[in-house]
């Protein structure tokens, strides 16, 4: 899925993410059970915004998720270090009876949906059962960063969730921390030097300022 051309996120030089195209913005909370396992997503507060708006990237704003200019006195270094290679060349393949799991570990945002029910890398070997297939498809689809993609071996089709273009402000209830910005529905991300990153249905952008894979999240917020 690719969003309309006017919907995009531009990474500014050592500054905020500049969002255009009147993209909906809302809290997205990780729902856990009593053991702390990530099970589902729950939408929270919806943020009022203009057609164009700026989102904090340095983690210092007093008006999160929006930028308040704190990156300037903080002398934020937002140098982009993420690979510009397409997902396919970054991902490892785990082949099961009826499904293939593609995993680009560098994109992990530490949402932990992949760890429940015995971990998705083991579940891929159980996809000759209905339960195994359901779990692999669901756990891959709930991965906000798109690190994990499940594929039907027979059709070659990626089993992607249908997500309208929107941005989620992730809250990790188990770790009690703010998570990344969750881009959904094929939003184009443009680097500070004008490079267009591969358009993906799911992606997560760092908003704590600590990722070693900028502009994408690498789970550093949880530390």
C-alpha positions as CSV (number, residue, x, y, z in Angstrom):
1,X,0.0,0.0,0.0
2,X,1.2,3.5,-0.8
3,X,-0.4,6.7,0.5
4,X,-1.3,9.6,-1.7
5,X,1.8,11.6,-3.0
6,X,1.0,14.6,-0.8
7,X,1.2,12.5,2.3
8,X,4.8,12.3,3.4
9,X,7.2,12.8,6.3
10,X,10.4,14.8,5.7
11,X,13.3,14.5,8.1
12,X,14.8,17.9,8.8
13,X,18.5,18.5,9.4
14,X,19.0,17.9,13.1
15,X,15.4,19.0,13.6
16,X,11.9,17.6,13.7
17,X,9.9,15.4,11.3
18,X,7.8,17.6,9.0
19,X,4.5,15.9,8.2
20,X,2.4,17.0,5.3
21,X,-0.9,15.8,3.8
22,X,-3.2,16.2,6.9
23,X,-2.2,12.8,8.3
24,X,-4.3,11.6,11.3
25,X,-2.3,11.4,14.6
26,X,-3.3,9.4,17.6
27,X,-1.9,7.5,20.6
28,X,-1.4,3.8,20.1
29,X,-1.0,1.8,23.3
30,X,0.5,-1.7,23.5
31,X,-2.1,-3.9,25.3
32,X,-0.5,-6.5,27.6
33,X,-1.7,-9.4,29.8
34,X,-0.8,-9.8,33.5
35,X,2.5,-11.4,32.5
36,X,3.4,-8.4,30.5
37,X,3.1,-10.1,27.1
38,X,2.2,-7.8,24.2
39,X,-1.2,-8.9,22.8
40,X,-3.0,-6.1,21.0
41,X,-3.1,-2.4,20.1
42,X,-5.5,0.1,21.6
43,X,-6.0,3.6,20.2
44,X,-6.0,6.5,22.7
45,X,-6.1,10.2,22.4
46,X,-6.4,11.8,18.9
47,X,-4.3,14.9,18.4
48,X,-5.7,18.0,16.8
49,X,-3.3,19.2,14.1
50,X,-2.9,21.4,11.0
51,X,-2.6,20.1,7.5
52,X,1.2,20.3,8.0
53,X,2.8,19.8,11.4
54,X,6.2,19.1,13.0
55,X,6.9,16.1,15.3
56,X,9.6,16.0,17.9
57,X,12.7,13.9,16.9
58,X,15.1,14.8,19.7
59,X,13.0,13.6,22.6
60,X,13.4,17.0,24.5
61,X,10.1,18.7,23.5
62,X,7.8,19.8,26.3
63,X,4.9,19.6,23.9
64,X,5.2,16.0,22.7
65,X,4.5,14.6,20.2
66,X,4.9,18.0,18.6
67,X,8.2,19.9,18.2
68,X,8.8,23.0,20.4
69,X,12.2,23.9,19.1
70,X,14.1,22.1,22.0
71,X,16.4,20.4,19.4
72,X,18.2,23.8,19.0
73,X,19.4,24.4,22.6
74,X,20.0,20.7,23.0
75,X,22.2,20.7,19.9
76,X,20.6,17.6,18.8
77,X,22.6,15.4,16.4
78,X,20.0,13.8,14.1
79,X,22.5,12.3,11.6
80,X,20.8,9.6,9.7
81,X,22.6,6.2,9.9
82,X,19.9,3.8,8.6
83,X,20.6,1.5,5.7
84,X,19.0,2.7,2.5
85,X,18.9,-0.9,1.1
86,X,15.4,-2.2,0.5
87,X,13.7,-4.5,3.0
88,X,14.2,-7.6,0.9
89,X,18.0,-7.3,0.9
90,X,18.1,-6.6,4.7
91,X,15.8,-9.5,5.7
92,X,16.6,-13.1,6.7
93,X,14.1,-15.8,5.7
94,X,12.7,-18.4,8.0
95,X,10.8,-21.0,6.0
96,X,7.9,-23.0,7.4
97,X,5.6,-25.6,6.0
98,X,3.1,-23.2,4.5
99,X,4.5,-19.7,5.2
100,X,7.8,-17.8,5.0
101,X,8.8,-15.2,7.7
102,X,11.1,-12.4,6.6
103,X,13.0,-10.6,9.4
104,X,15.0,-7.4,9.1
105,X,16.3,-7.3,12.6
106,X,17.8,-3.8,12.3
107,X,14.3,-2.4,12.2
108,X,13.2,-3.8,15.5
109,X,11.2,-1.3,17.7
110,X,11.0,-3.6,20.7
111,X,7.2,-4.0,20.8
112,X,7.5,-7.7,21.6
113,X,4.4,-9.0,19.9
114,X,6.7,-11.7,18.3
115,X,7.7,-13.2,21.7
116,X,4.3,-14.6,22.9
117,X,3.0,-18.2,22.3
118,X,6.5,-19.5,22.0
119,X,8.1,-16.8,19.7
120,X,7.3,-16.3,16.0
121,X,10.6,-17.9,14.8
122,X,9.4,-21.2,16.3
123,X,5.8,-20.8,15.3
124,X,6.8,-20.5,11.6
125,X,7.5,-24.3,11.8
126,X,3.9,-24.9,13.0
127,X,2.2,-23.3,10.0
128,X,0.9,-26.6,8.8
129,X,-1.7,-26.1,11.5
130,X,-4.5,-23.5,11.4
131,X,-3.5,-22.1,14.9
132,X,0.2,-21.8,13.8
133,X,-0.7,-19.9,10.7
134,X,-3.0,-17.5,12.6
135,X,-0.4,-16.7,15.2
136,X,2.4,-16.1,12.7
137,X,0.2,-13.8,10.6
138,X,-1.1,-11.9,13.6
139,X,2.2,-11.5,15.3
140,X,4.0,-10.3,12.2
141,X,1.1,-7.9,11.4
142,X,1.2,-6.4,14.9
143,X,4.9,-5.6,14.5
144,X,4.8,-1.8,14.1
145,X,8.2,-1.4,12.5
146,X,7.6,-3.9,9.7
147,X,10.7,-5.8,10.8
148,X,8.6,-9.0,10.4
149,X,6.6,-9.9,7.2
150,X,4.7,-13.1,6.8
151,X,4.3,-14.6,3.3
152,X,2.0,-17.3,2.1
153,X,4.2,-19.8,0.3
154,X,1.6,-21.0,-2.1
155,X,0.6,-17.5,-3.5
156,X,3.8,-15.6,-2.6
157,X,1.5,-12.9,-1.1
158,X,2.7,-10.8,1.8
159,X,0.0,-11.1,4.5
160,X,0.0,-7.4,5.4
161,X,-2.7,-5.7,7.5
162,X,-4.8,-3.0,5.8
163,X,-3.8,0.2,7.4
164,X,-5.1,3.7,6.4
165,X,-2.4,6.4,6.2
166,X,-1.9,7.6,9.8
167,X,0.7,8.1,12.5
168,X,0.6,6.5,15.9
169,X,2.4,7.8,19.0
170,X,3.3,4.5,20.6
171,X,3.0,4.1,24.4
172,X,4.7,1.0,25.9
173,X,2.5,0.2,28.9
174,X,4.7,-2.7,30.1
175,X,8.0,-0.7,30.0
176,X,6.2,2.5,31.0
177,X,7.9,4.5,28.3
178,X,7.0,6.4,25.2
179,X,7.8,4.5,22.1
180,X,8.4,5.5,18.5
181,X,6.2,7.2,15.9
182,X,4.4,4.5,14.0
183,X,3.9,5.2,10.3
184,X,1.1,3.2,8.7
185,X,-0.4,2.8,5.3
186,X,2.6,3.4,3.0
187,X,3.8,6.9,4.0
188,X,6.8,8.2,2.1
189,X,9.8,9.1,4.4
190,X,12.3,11.6,2.9
191,X,15.7,12.0,4.4
192,X,17.3,15.4,5.1
193,X,19.4,15.1,2.0
194,X,16.4,14.3,-0.2
195,X,16.7,10.5,-0.4
196,X,13.4,8.7,-0.5
197,X,13.4,5.7,1.7
198,X,11.5,2.6,0.5
199,X,7.8,3.0,1.1
200,X,6.4,0.4,3.4
201,X,3.1,-0.4,5.0
202,X,4.6,-0.2,8.5
203,X,7.6,1.7,9.8
204,X,8.7,3.3,13.1
205,X,10.6,6.5,13.5
206,X,12.8,7.3,16.5
207,X,11.4,10.2,18.6
208,X,13.7,9.7,21.7
209,X,16.8,10.9,19.9
210,X,18.8,7.9,21.0
211,X,18.4,5.4,18.1
212,X,21.6,4.2,16.4
213,X,19.5,3.6,13.2
214,X,18.1,7.1,12.7
215,X,15.6,8.1,11.5
216,X,14.2,4.7,12.3
217,X,13.6,3.3,15.8
218,X,15.9,0.6,17.2
219,X,14.2,0.1,20.5
220,X,16.6,2.5,22.4
221,X,13.6,4.1,24.2
222,X,13.1,1.0,26.2
223,X,16.6,1.3,27.7
